[in-house]
Amino acid sequence: MFDRKQFEIDKRSNAVAQNKDEGLRKLALDFVVQSDRYHYAYQWTWLGLPIVQLPADILATQELIWDAKPDLIIETGIAWGGSIVMYASLLELLGNGEVIGIDRVLPQHNREAMEQYSFSQRITLLEGSSTDPAIIDVVKAKIKPGMKVMVLLDSNHTHDHVLDELRLYGPMVTPGQWLVVSDTIVEDIPPQTHRPRPWGPGNNPKTAMYEYLRETDRFEEDEYINGKLLMTFTPNGFLRCVK
Ligand SMILES: C[S@@+](CC[C@H](N)C(=O)[O-])C[C@H]1O[C@@H](n2cnc3c(N)ncnc32)[C@H](O)[C@@H]1O
C-alpha cells in the first residue's frame, strides 16, 4: 500500500505500453482533432491568463520544470502569456530561475497582464521574431556560464521557421534539460481547414525536428514522457538534452 517506488515503476511501464497501443493512440488523436473544432486548447488558463495548450502538455511541462529545475526557461511564442506565467510561477515556488518570452506581437495589455504577478521580476519579455539576430543576441547575453537552460519552441510552426529556431536555440539547451518542439501534431492530422495556416503535413515542427535530429546527437526522444501524453499537441516533441 502506497509503495511510491513500485508506483513509479508501474506508471512508467504503463506509459511506455500505452504508447504502443495503436487503438488507444487513435482514440487520443481523434479526441484532439474533434475537440479542436471547438478550440479546446483555448479553454484553459494558468493563474488567470489563457494558456493555449492541452492539459496533458501543461502537466508534462510542469513535471519537467519541477524535476529539471532550470535556471533559465526560454519560450518562443507567448500569445496571452499563460505559459510564461506558468513557468515563472513554478520557478517562484522553486525559489530560483528566470523566464524569457519572445513574441513577434506583444500588445501592451498582454505585457501588463504578465507583469501583475508578485513574481513578475522573473519574466523578461522580448518583442520581435524569435529568429531575429538582435533578439538572439539579447537572449544569449542572458545566459551565464553554468546556467541550466530549457527551451520551448511554440511560435510560427512552419518547417523552415522551426528549423531555424532549432539551430539557434538548440545549442542553448544544457545537458539534463529539455527542448520542447510544440505542435508536432500538425504532421499527424489532416490539414486544418477550419483554421487555415501556412503549415500542414510535410511542413511543420515535426518535420523540422527530425531534420534537426539528423544534424545533432545532443537530444533524445523520451519514451516515458512521449508515451504518457496521449492527448497532446506535441507527440514526440519532448526532447531530453543528453550531452
Ligand atoms: C501558439 S501561440 C503561443 C502559445 C503560448 N506558448 C501558450 O502556451 O499559451 C503562437 C505565438 O507565436 C507568435 N509568433 C508567430 N510567429 C513568430 C515569430 N516569428 N517569432 C516569435 N513569435 C512568433 C504568435 O504571435 C503567437 O502569439
The ligand as a MOL file (V3000), in Angstrom:
LIG
                    3D

  0  0  0     0  0            999 V3000
M  V30 BEGIN CTAB
M  V30 COUNTS 27 29 0 0 0
M  V30 BEGIN ATOM
M  V30 1 C 0.6320 29.0100 -30.2420 0
M  V30 2 S 0.8690 30.6890 -29.8120 0 CHG=1
M  V30 3 C 1.8350 30.5500 -28.3440 0
M  V30 4 C 1.0770 29.9530 -27.2230 0
M  V30 5 C 1.7550 30.0370 -25.8630 0
M  V30 6 N 3.0650 29.4630 -25.8830 0
M  V30 7 C 0.9070 29.3380 -24.8380 0
M  V30 8 O 1.2320 28.2010 -24.4830 0
M  V30 9 O -0.0960 29.9090 -24.3820 0 CHG=-1
M  V30 10 C 1.9780 31.2320 -31.0450 0
M  V30 11 C 2.5400 32.6360 -30.8610 0
M  V30 12 O 3.6880 32.7330 -31.7040 0
M  V30 13 C 3.8010 34.0580 -32.1460 0
M  V30 14 N 4.6970 34.0900 -33.3330 0
M  V30 15 C 4.4040 33.8270 -34.6350 0
M  V30 16 N 5.4940 33.9710 -35.4090 0
M  V30 17 C 6.5050 34.3260 -34.5700 0
M  V30 18 C 7.8740 34.6130 -34.7650 0
M  V30 19 N 8.4500 34.5800 -35.9750 0
M  V30 20 N 8.6280 34.9240 -33.6830 0
M  V30 21 C 8.0660 34.9760 -32.4480 0
M  V30 22 N 6.7760 34.7210 -32.2040 0
M  V30 23 C 6.0000 34.4090 -33.2470 0
M  V30 24 C 2.3710 34.4920 -32.4040 0
M  V30 25 O 2.2810 35.9080 -32.3550 0
M  V30 26 C 1.6340 33.7820 -31.2590 0
M  V30 27 O 1.4590 34.6480 -30.1620 0
M  V30 END ATOM
M  V30 BEGIN BOND
M  V30 1 1 1 2
M  V30 2 1 2 3
M  V30 3 1 2 10
M  V30 4 1 3 4
M  V30 5 1 4 5
M  V30 6 1 5 6
M  V30 7 1 5 7
M  V30 8 2 7 8
M  V30 9 1 7 9
M  V30 10 1 10 11
M  V30 11 1 11 12
M  V30 12 1 11 26
M  V30 13 1 12 13
M  V30 14 1 13 14
M  V30 15 1 13 24
M  V30 16 1 14 15
M  V30 17 1 14 23
M  V30 18 2 15 16
M  V30 19 1 16 17
M  V30 20 1 17 18
M  V30 21 2 17 23
M  V30 22 1 18 19
M  V30 23 2 18 20
M  V30 24 1 20 21
M  V30 25 2 21 22
M  V30 26 1 22 23
M  V30 27 1 24 25
M  V30 28 1 24 26
M  V30 29 1 26 27
M  V30 END BOND
M  V30 END CTAB
M  END
